Amino acid sequence: MDDLHIKKFKRMKIFNYYTHCFLVACVIVCYSLQPAFAATSPGRNDTSETKALLFSTGKPAYIVATPKTDVEKRFTARLADYFTKVLRTPAKLVSQVSAVPRGLPVIILSSASKKATGSSSPEAFTISTSRANTRPVIYANGNTELGLKHAIQYLILKSEQRSPGLVIQPINISEAPWIPKREWTLCPWAPELVRGAFNNPNADKRLNVWLYGDQQIADYVNMFDAFGFSGCQLMETVANYSILGSVEAFQDRQLKFAKAIRTNGQDVTLWVWAAQFNNFGWFDPEVTYSPAKGHSAFTDPKVRAGFEKYYNGYAKMAPYVDMLITHFYDPGSMKDRADVFSYMRLLLDKFRSKNPSVQLGVDFWASDSDSAYMKELLDNGFSDALLLESSMPHLYPPGKREALHQEAAKRKLRMGVWGWHTAEIETDQNPMMHVNTQLLKHFYQQVKNSAAIIHPISYWSEMEAYHLVNIFTMYSSAQLLWNPERDADEILREISYGIWGPENGIKIFEALKLIQDTRSGPTWNTYWVWSKEHRLGTADPHSDLIRAEKGITDLQNLKTDSSFVVKFPLPFSPATFVELMIPHLFQIRQFAQSRVEVDKIKEAAGNGVSKSELTRLINAAWKPIPDYNTWIGMFGPLEAAKQEKLFRDLAKELELKLEEAGWVRLRDSNRQLQVLQSMQRNLSEPYIIEPGSPVLWSSFNWSKEKGADRFELLLKNGCVESLSNGRYRLSNWAEYSRK
């Protein structure tokens, strides 16, 4: 090779060398400058051999992010705080991967990349683990800040707190919610004041969210956000006002919830009683619903004044809400549909005058016919409203819900579901700690595979009434509205282990399974109290008893694992939730014990035991199930009612005399007295009590005979007095009369 070719060859080698160096440098620079909160992709990173990522105790976790919005900052800080607590050293937030020491694992947060998730949902997210240049990497990407916060919570849940620090197993997921808008409904009741009718001083006040301070409200709202809901449905009714004593006091408290919800980037819906402004412990003498002759309820000045008064109060929330839901029936004192639509328009106009973007929702509850109401709404100019069918399965025989969706599709209307009773029973009726994970999964899948195929559901809410005690069902609801194919047990383990850790979580999980098996069962019909297939307890009371005793022992002896970092924001310590669960296990145990005792007495009767001995056995066995500190509602604990029926039916069958505990009779008659006093407060003249009046028994779900027995105690003790016409009134009625 001549000198010219040798020189040319050397120049080419040098050129290729420097070109290679330049390209490598470009790659390194581009990678290190990769912006956080912009689209990222694992690219050619090796995912086939990804191993579990280890973050060691005493060493900082590195998070690559440059959060810009308040929500991004809030949830990036939450992730950093979690790693800080677990690893016992402050996590480090950096803007570039190059700032992370070589070889250490790194979490890269990003948002605003719909392409990466393959979904248009703002809440969609992806998470993947891989290795990049020998570095373990976790990519968490959300379509928006909302998707990113769900990715962060998912990452926290999947982390394992174990020696020598924190472990995250390989992940490669892409998720988007089945239902676009999913809300928890903050119900209007309080445990101490039962339906505005009587007081229950023994109810645990920690269940009353209206007594929470600002930080507890924030933590409570954050908890439901972490569960996976996209927003909250607030409720405003006169029942709320009676609890706190004034409109102003309640609205001040409600506003605190709305602002806390907004802080998380969640939606706020306001659901209102649109035609009921008194009763339920609230009396307003200015309200009337009956128009004068020649007027409609909408044109009558006196009727209109009452509606205007409460509608103006509702509209104070307009700047903070995304949607207004009008509820006109049950309760509701408006009969004429023309008046209903006139007042619906009036209320909507008041909201939109303060917030033009407010959407309208109308629930179908007690409207007689969903289909007819839908057509009338359309005919009256409400084609843009979100129409809300009820969740309760028994209201929709096979084909009915599907037909409603076909009609909505034909008319191009938006459909949603107003969840009521599916997560729990109203707390002013038969409140219990339920675990409805199985039945929700069954119901959601049923709707997804039928009506939702015909016409999609864009909104779904579920009632949240028992508050701290019902978080397990509410977590299940949030998760299943994301993905109804999730395993029910996996969901319950996730929240149990996420709050109490693996050592204690298994004990909580087993207690939840017991409650689910004995109080809810797998389907709506086994859970719904008024269904023919409803059952309390399983087919094996001996097993129920053994499981309940074990659960009580486990929970009473449970010691908080101080080394475990809770994975959910909570308004109280985990120990508080355990304390509130235990009385429900007591009730389950006592009901199971009663079933066992009844079987023994039946066996004794079959063996020819004397009637006197059977009488002794049945009266010794009937130990009425107490309320404890639970939220009881008008009907009291369901186990207590079923237990009473169990023993009364047995006594009738065997012709035995059953003696009822005196303390139960006195407690009941006192509640009956308070109901009568509540009725008197609405009147200036004596409230007249008819013999056998339903007010004495129906509102408590008692038999007529039981109501009469409690009323006899009131007569005997001088609380009520007889009138000459065979009727009755309170002895001191003037003390409670409307002045």
VEXLO-358018 format. One record per residue (C-alpha): x, y, z; residue in three letters. Coordinates in steps of 0.2 Angstrom, whole numbers, padded with zeros to 4 digits, always signed. Layout:
// residues N
XYZALA...
***
This chain:
// residues 739
+0000+0000+0000MET+0008+0017-0005ASP+0009+0032+0007ASP-0006+0041+0000LEU-0017+0026+0003HIS-0010+0023+0020ILE-0013+0042+0025LYS-0030+0041+0018LYS-0034+0025+0028PHE-0028+0033+0044LYS-0038+0048+0041ARG-0054+0037+0039MET-0050+0027+0055LYS-0048+0043+0065ILE-0064+0050+0057PHE-0074+0035+0061ASN-0067+0035+0079TYR-0072+0053+0082TYR-0089+0050+0073THR-0092+0035+0085HIS-0087+0045+0100CYS-0099+0059+0095PHE-0114+0048+0092LEU-0111+0039+0109VAL-0110+0056+0117ALA-0126+0062+0109CYS-0135+0046+0116VAL-0128+0049+0133ILE-0133+0068+0133VAL-0150+0064+0126CYS-0154+0051+0139TYR-0148+0062+0153SER-0158+0077+0147LEU-0173+0067+0145GLN-0187+0078+0152PRO-0198+0072+0166ALA-0217+0074+0164PHE-0215+0072+0145ALA-0217+0056+0135ALA-0204+0043+0139THR-0202+0025+0132SER-0191+0011+0137PRO-0185+0011+0119GLY-0172-0003+0117ARG-0170-0006+0136ASN-0168-0024+0140ASP-0185-0030+0148THR-0183-0049+0145SER-0170-0051+0160GLU-0177-0038+0172THR-0175-0043+0190LYS-0183-0036+0205ALA-0178-0019+0209LEU-0170-0016+0226LEU-0170+0000+0236PHE-0158-0002+0251SER-0162+0004+0268THR-0151+0019+0273GLY-0148+0024+0255LYS-0159+0037+0246PRO-0171+0032+0232ALA-0169+0043+0217TYR-0184+0050+0208ILE-0182+0058+0191VAL-0196+0071+0189ALA-0199+0090+0186THR-0217+0092+0192PRO-0225+0108+0186LYS-0244+0107+0191THR-0250+0107+0209ASP-0256+0089+0207VAL-0239+0083+0200GLU-0230+0091+0214LYS-0242+0084+0227ARG-0241+0066+0221PHE-0222+0066+0217THR-0220+0072+0235ALA-0231+0058+0241ARG-0220+0045+0232LEU-0204+0053+0239ALA-0212+0053+0257ASP-0216+0035+0256TYR-0199+0030+0250PHE-0191+0041+0264THR-0201+0033+0277LYS-0198+0015+0271VAL-0179+0017+0268LEU-0177+0029+0283ARG-0167+0042+0273THR-0174+0056+0262PRO-0178+0052+0244ALA-0170+0063+0231LYS-0179+0071+0218LEU-0168+0075+0203VAL-0172+0082+0185SER-0160+0071+0175GLN-0155+0053+0176VAL-0137+0059+0175SER-0138+0065+0193ALA-0141+0048+0199VAL-0125+0038+0205PRO-0121+0024+0192ARG-0129+0007+0195GLY-0143+0013+0207LEU-0161+0010+0203PRO-0171+0025+0197VAL-0189+0030+0195ILE-0194+0040+0180ILE-0210+0049+0181LEU-0219+0056+0166SER-0236+0062+0160SER-0244+0070+0144ALA-0241+0054+0133SER-0258+0047+0127LYS-0248+0038+0114LYS-0238+0028+0127ALA-0254+0021+0136THR-0264+0018+0120GLY-0280+0025+0129SER-0288+0042+0128SER-0293+0042+0146SER-0284+0056+0156PRO-0282+0043+0170GLU-0274+0030+0160ALA-0256+0025+0165PHE-0242+0013+0161THR-0228+0006+0172ILE-0213-0004+0166SER-0197-0010+0174THR-0181-0013+0163SER-0162-0010+0163ARG-0154+0005+0154ALA-0135+0005+0153ASN-0134-0008+0168THR-0146+0003+0178ARG-0162-0004+0185PRO-0176+0008+0179VAL-0195+0010+0183ILE-0205+0020+0171TYR-0221+0027+0177ALA-0231+0036+0164ASN-0248+0044+0164GLY-0259+0052+0150ASN-0260+0067+0161THR-0257+0072+0179GLU-0272+0061+0184LEU-0265+0046+0176GLY-0248+0049+0184LEU-0256+0049+0202LYS-0264+0032+0199HIS-0247+0026+0193ALA-0239+0032+0209ILE-0252+0024+0220GLN-0250+0007+0210TYR-0232+0008+0212LEU-0233+0011+0231ILE-0246-0004+0232LEU-0235-0016+0223LYS-0219-0012+0233SER-0213-0024+0246GLU-0207-0018+0262GLN-0194-0032+0267ARG-0176-0034+0271SER-0164-0026+0266PRO-0176-0012+0261GLY-0189-0010+0248LEU-0192-0022+0233VAL-0202-0019+0217ILE-0205-0035+0206GLN-0204-0033+0187PRO-0220-0024+0181ILE-0226-0021+0163ASN-0244-0015+0163ILE-0255-0002+0155SER-0272+0002+0163GLU-0287+0013+0159ALA-0303+0013+0169PRO-0319+0004+0163TRP-0330+0018+0169ILE-0323+0036+0165PRO-0331+0045+0180LYS-0332+0035+0196ARG-0337+0044+0212GLU-0340+0040+0231TRP-0356+0047+0238THR-0354+0056+0254LEU-0371+0052+0263CYS-0380+0065+0274PRO-0382+0055+0290TRP-0374+0055+0307ALA-0373+0040+0319PRO-0379+0050+0334GLU-0395+0057+0326LEU-0405+0043+0318VAL-0415+0050+0304ARG-0419+0065+0314GLY-0430+0054+0324ALA-0420+0049+0340PHE-0403+0050+0347ASN-0391+0036+0350ASN-0378+0042+0362PRO-0368+0026+0362ASN-0363+0027+0343ALA-0345+0030+0341ASP-0342+0048+0336LYS-0327+0044+0325ARG-0340+0038+0312LEU-0347+0055+0311ASN-0337+0064+0297VAL-0346+0080+0300TRP-0336+0082+0316LEU-0319+0080+0307TYR-0306+0094+0308GLY-0298+0101+0292ASP-0283+0088+0292GLN-0295+0074+0295GLN-0306+0080+0281ILE-0291+0081+0269ALA-0284+0064+0274ASP-0302+0056+0272TYR-0303+0063+0254VAL-0285+0058+0250ASN-0290+0040+0256MET-0304+0039+0243PHE-0293+0047+0230ASP-0280+0033+0233ALA-0293+0020+0232PHE-0296+0024+0214GLY-0311+0035+0213PHE-0311+0050+0200SER-0322+0061+0211GLY-0334+0063+0225CYS-0353+0066+0225GLN-0358+0077+0239LEU-0376+0078+0245MET-0386+0092+0252GLU-0402+0089+0261THR-0412+0096+0275VAL-0406+0080+0285ALA-0389+0088+0284ASN-0395+0104+0291TYR-0403+0095+0306SER-0387+0086+0310ILE-0377+0102+0312LEU-0391+0113+0317GLY-0391+0126+0303SER-0389+0128+0285VAL-0373+0139+0287GLU-0364+0126+0298ALA-0367+0112+0286PHE-0362+0122+0271GLN-0346+0127+0279ASP-0342+0109+0282ARG-0347+0104+0265GLN-0336+0117+0257LEU-0321+0110+0266LYS-0324+0093+0258PHE-0326+0101+0241ALA-0310+0111+0242LYS-0300+0096+0248ALA-0307+0085+0234ILE-0302+0098+0221ARG-0284+0098+0228THR-0282+0081+0222ASN-0288+0085+0204GLY-0304+0076+0207GLN-0322+0080+0201ASP-0335+0087+0213VAL-0353+0083+0210THR-0367+0090+0221LEU-0383+0080+0223TRP-0398+0089+0231VAL-0416+0086+0237TRP-0424+0097+0224ALA-0442+0096+0231ALA-0440+0092+0250GLN-0436+0106+0262PHE-0443+0100+0279ASN-0445+0084+0290ASN-0430+0073+0294PHE-0427+0083+0310GLY-0429+0100+0300TRP-0444+0111+0301PHE-0446+0127+0290ASP-0463+0136+0293PRO-0460+0146+0277GLU-0460+0131+0266VAL-0476+0125+0257THR-0479+0114+0242TYR-0498+0117+0239SER-0502+0131+0227PRO-0517+0142+0228ALA-0531+0140+0217LYS-0527+0145+0199GLY-0508+0143+0202HIS-0496+0129+0198SER-0483+0125+0211ALA-0471+0135+0200PHE-0481+0150+0198THR-0488+0151+0216ASP-0478+0165+0225PRO-0478+0156+0242LYS-0472+0139+0235VAL-0460+0148+0224ARG-0452+0157+0238ALA-0448+0142+0248GLY-0439+0134+0232PHE-0430+0150+0229GLU-0424+0150+0246LYS-0416+0133+0246TYR-0410+0134+0228TYR-0401+0150+0232ASN-0392+0141+0246GLY-0388+0126+0235TYR-0381+0137+0222ALA-0367+0144+0234LYS-0358+0128+0229MET-0359+0131+0210ALA-0341+0138+0209PRO-0334+0122+0216TYR-0344+0108+0207VAL-0343+0100+0190ASP-0360+0092+0190MET-0377+0096+0198LEU-0389+0081+0201ILE-0407+0084+0204THR-0417+0072+0215HIS-0436+0076+0214PHE-0443+0059+0221TYR-0443+0050+0237ASP-0442+0061+0246PRO-0450+0075+0236GLY-0466+0084+0237SER-0469+0089+0219MET-0481+0079+0209LYS-0484+0088+0193ASP-0471+0084+0180ARG-0473+0102+0172ALA-0468+0109+0189ASP-0454+0097+0191VAL-0446+0102+0174PHE-0449+0121+0178SER-0440+0120+0195TYR-0426+0109+0187MET-0423+0123+0174ARG-0423+0136+0188LEU-0411+0127+0198LEU-0399+0123+0184LEU-0400+0142+0178ASP-0395+0147+0196LYS-0379+0136+0195PHE-0374+0140+0178ARG-0376+0159+0181SER-0361+0156+0193LYS-0353+0142+0184ASN-0357+0140+0166PRO-0348+0124+0164SER-0359+0115+0177VAL-0366+0099+0169GLN-0384+0092+0174LEU-0387+0075+0180GLY-0405+0068+0184VAL-0407+0052+0194ASP-0422+0041+0190PHE-0425+0036+0208TRP-0444+0033+0212ALA-0449+0041+0195SER-0461+0027+0192ASP-0454+0024+0174SER-0436+0026+0169ASP-0441+0026+0151SER-0456+0038+0153ALA-0445+0050+0163TYR-0431+0049+0150MET-0443+0054+0136LYS-0451+0068+0146GLU-0434+0075+0150LEU-0429+0075+0132LEU-0446+0083+0127ASP-0443+0097+0140ASN-0426+0102+0133GLY-0414+0092+0144PHE-0406+0082+0131SER-0389+0086+0137ASP-0392+0079+0155ALA-0383+0064+0161LEU-0397+0051+0165LEU-0394+0040+0180LEU-0402+0023+0182GLU-0402+0015+0199SER-0389+0002+0203SER-0401-0010+0212MET-0403-0026+0202PRO-0420-0031+0208HIS-0427-0015+0200LEU-0422-0021+0183TYR-0429-0038+0178PRO-0420-0047+0164PRO-0420-0036+0148GLY-0426-0020+0157LYS-0409-0012+0159ARG-0404-0017+0142GLU-0420-0010+0134ALA-0417+0007+0143LEU-0399+0007+0136HIS-0406+0003+0118GLN-0418+0018+0120GLU-0404+0029+0126ALA-0393+0024+0112ALA-0407+0028+0100LYS-0410+0045+0107ARG-0391+0048+0109LYS-0392+0052+0127LEU-0378+0050+0140ARG-0381+0036+0154MET-0374+0034+0171GLY-0378+0023+0186VAL-0383+0031+0203TRP-0377+0018+0215GLY-0388+0016+0230TRP-0388+0001+0243HIS-0376-0009+0232THR-0361-0005+0243ALA-0371-0005+0259GLU-0388-0002+0267ILE-0393+0015+0271GLU-0387+0020+0288THR-0404+0027+0293ASP-0411+0010+0291GLN-0401-0006+0293ASN-0383-0001+0294PRO-0370-0015+0296MET-0352-0017+0292MET-0354-0026+0275HIS-0340-0033+0263VAL-0348-0033+0246ASN-0333-0037+0235THR-0340-0053+0228GLN-0358-0046+0224LEU-0351-0030+0217LEU-0339-0040+0205LYS-0354-0051+0200HIS-0365-0036+0197PHE-0352-0025+0188TYR-0348-0039+0176GLN-0366-0043+0173GLN-0369-0024+0168VAL-0353-0023+0158LYS-0357-0038+0147ASN-0375-0033+0144SER-0382-0016+0145ALA-0365-0007+0144ALA-0362-0015+0127ILE-0378-0008+0120ILE-0374+0009+0126HIS-0359+0014+0137PRO-0360+0020+0155ILE-0350+0036+0157SER-0353+0039+0176TYR-0355+0028+0191TRP-0357+0032+0210SER-0358+0021+0225GLU-0365+0027+0242MET-0353+0029+0256GLU-0363+0030+0272ALA-0355+0020+0286TYR-0338+0029+0283HIS-0323+0021+0292LEU-0331+0004+0294VAL-0336+0003+0275ASN-0319+0007+0267ILE-0316-0011+0262PHE-0331-0012+0251THR-0328+0006+0244MET-0310+0001+0240TYR-0317-0014+0231SER-0330-0003+0221SER-0316+0009+0216ALA-0305-0006+0210GLN-0319-0015+0201LEU-0325+0001+0192LEU-0308+0002+0185TRP-0307-0017+0181ASN-0322-0028+0185PRO-0312-0044+0180GLU-0301-0042+0196ARG-0300-0056+0208ASP-0311-0052+0223ALA-0299-0060+0236ASP-0285-0051+0228GLU-0293-0034+0231ILE-0297-0038+0249LEU-0279-0043+0252ARG-0272-0028+0244GLU-0281-0016+0256ILE-0278-0027+0271SER-0260-0029+0268TYR-0258-0011+0262GLY-0264-0004+0279ILE-0258-0017+0291TRP-0243-0025+0283GLY-0241-0044+0279PRO-0240-0050+0297GLU-0256-0042+0302ASN-0265-0040+0285GLY-0269-0059+0284ILE-0279-0057+0301LYS-0289-0043+0294ILE-0292-0052+0278PHE-0299-0067+0287GLU-0310-0056+0297ALA-0316-0047+0281LEU-0320-0064+0273LYS-0330-0069+0288LEU-0340-0053+0287ILE-0343-0055+0268GLN-0348-0074+0270ASP-0360-0071+0285THR-0368-0054+0280ARG-0367-0052+0261SER-0364-0068+0252GLY-0359-0068+0234PRO-0374-0060+0225THR-0387-0046+0227TRP-0400-0058+0232ASN-0390-0066+0247THR-0386-0048+0253TYR-0402-0038+0250TRP-0412-0039+0266VAL-0429-0039+0258TRP-0425-0053+0245SER-0432-0070+0248LYS-0415-0077+0246GLU-0407-0066+0259HIS-0398-0075+0273ARG-0388-0070+0288LEU-0374-0082+0292GLY-0369-0096+0282THR-0377-0113+0281ALA-0365-0119+0295ASP-0367-0109+0311PRO-0354-0119+0320HIS-0341-0114+0307SER-0347-0096+0309ASP-0345-0096+0328LEU-0327-0104+0327ILE-0322-0091+0314ARG-0330-0077+0323ALA-0321-0082+0340GLU-0304-0083+0331LYS-0307-0066+0322GLY-0311-0058+0339ILE-0296-0065+0347THR-0284-0060+0332ASP-0291-0043+0332LEU-0291-0040+0350GLN-0273-0046+0352ASN-0267-0037+0336LEU-0252-0026+0339LYS-0248-0012+0326THR-0232-0016+0316ASP-0223+0000+0319SER-0210-0004+0306SER-0223-0005+0292PHE-0227+0011+0282VAL-0245+0012+0278VAL-0248+0013+0259LYS-0264+0023+0260PHE-0268+0040+0267PRO-0279+0037+0282LEU-0289+0049+0294PRO-0286+0038+0309PHE-0273+0026+0314SER-0275+0008+0308PRO-0279+0003+0326ALA-0295+0014+0325THR-0302+0004+0311PHE-0299-0012+0321VAL-0308-0006+0336GLU-0323-0001+0325LEU-0323-0019+0317MET-0323-0029+0333ILE-0341-0025+0339PRO-0347-0032+0322HIS-0338-0048+0325LEU-0346-0048+0342PHE-0363-0047+0334GLN-0359-0061+0321ILE-0353-0072+0335ARG-0368-0070+0346GLN-0380-0073+0331PHE-0370-0089+0327ALA-0371-0094+0345GLN-0390-0091+0345SER-0392-0102+0330ARG-0382-0116+0338VAL-0393-0115+0354GLU-0409-0115+0344VAL-0403-0131+0336ASP-0399-0139+0353LYS-0416-0134+0360ILE-0425-0142+0344LYS-0415-0158+0347GLU-0420-0158+0365ALA-0438-0156+0361ALA-0436-0170+0349GLY-0429-0181+0363ASN-0444-0178+0374GLY-0437-0165+0386VAL-0451-0157+0397SER-0459-0141+0392LYS-0453-0133+0409SER-0435-0138+0405GLU-0437-0131+0387LEU-0444-0115+0394THR-0429-0113+0405ARG-0417-0117+0390LEU-0425-0105+0378ILE-0425-0091+0390ASN-0407-0094+0396ALA-0402-0095+0377ALA-0410-0079+0372TRP-0397-0066+0376LYS-0402-0050+0365PRO-0388-0044+0354ILE-0383-0027+0359PRO-0380-0012+0348ASP-0363-0009+0356TYR-0355+0007+0349ASN-0361+0003+0331THR-0372+0014+0320TRP-0389+0007+0322ILE-0402+0016+0311GLY-0421+0015+0313MET-0421-0004+0312PHE-0407-0008+0324GLY-0394-0021+0321PRO-0400-0034+0309LEU-0393-0049+0319GLU-0403-0043+0334ALA-0419-0043+0324ALA-0416-0060+0316LYS-0411-0067+0333GLN-0427-0061+0340GLU-0437-0069+0326LYS-0427-0085+0328LEU-0432-0087+0347PHE-0450-0080+0345ARG-0453-0093+0330ASP-0446-0107+0341LEU-0456-0102+0356ALA-0472-0102+0345LYS-0468-0119+0337GLU-0465-0127+0354LEU-0478-0117+0364GLU-0466-0110+0376LEU-0467-0093+0386LYS-0453-0082+0381LEU-0447-0068+0393GLU-0440-0053+0385GLU-0426-0043+0393ALA-0432-0028+0402GLY-0417-0017+0397TRP-0422-0020+0378VAL-0440-0015+0381ARG-0435+0001+0390LEU-0422+0006+0377ARG-0435+0003+0363ASP-0449+0013+0372SER-0437+0027+0374ASN-0433+0028+0356ARG-0452+0027+0352GLN-0455+0041+0364LEU-0441+0052+0355GLN-0450+0049+0338VAL-0466+0055+0346LEU-0457+0070+0352GLN-0450+0073+0335SER-0467+0073+0327MET-0473+0085+0340GLN-0460+0098+0336ARG-0468+0101+0319ASN-0484+0106+0327LEU-0491+0120+0338SER-0506+0109+0344GLU-0504+0092+0352PRO-0499+0078+0341TYR-0513+0065+0342ILE-0508+0047+0343ILE-0520+0035+0335GLU-0521+0017+0344PRO-0510+0006+0333GLY-0504+0020+0323SER-0490+0015+0311PRO-0478+0028+0319VAL-0477+0017+0334LEU-0470+0002+0325TRP-0468+0004+0306SER-0454+0016+0306SER-0444+0004+0317PHE-0448-0011+0306ASN-0456-0019+0322TRP-0472-0030+0322SER-0488-0020+0327LYS-0488-0031+0343GLU-0471-0025+0348LYS-0475-0007+0345GLY-0490-0009+0356ALA-0480-0017+0370ASP-0467-0003+0370ARG-0481+0010+0370PHE-0489+0002+0385GLU-0472+0006+0394LEU-0474+0024+0389LEU-0492+0024+0396LEU-0487+0015+0412LYS-0473+0027+0415ASN-0483+0043+0412GLY-0475+0048+0396CYS-0491+0048+0386VAL-0509+0051+0392GLU-0526+0045+0386SER-0539+0056+0379LEU-0558+0054+0381SER-0560+0049+0363ASN-0548+0034+0365GLY-0533+0043+0357ARG-0517+0048+0365TYR-0504+0063+0366ARG-0488+0066+0375LEU-0491+0071+0393SER-0479+0086+0391ASN-0483+0090+0373TRP-0482+0108+0376ALA-0464+0107+0380GLU-0460+0101+0362TYR-0473+0110+0352SER-0469+0123+0339ARG-0470+0140+0347LYS
***
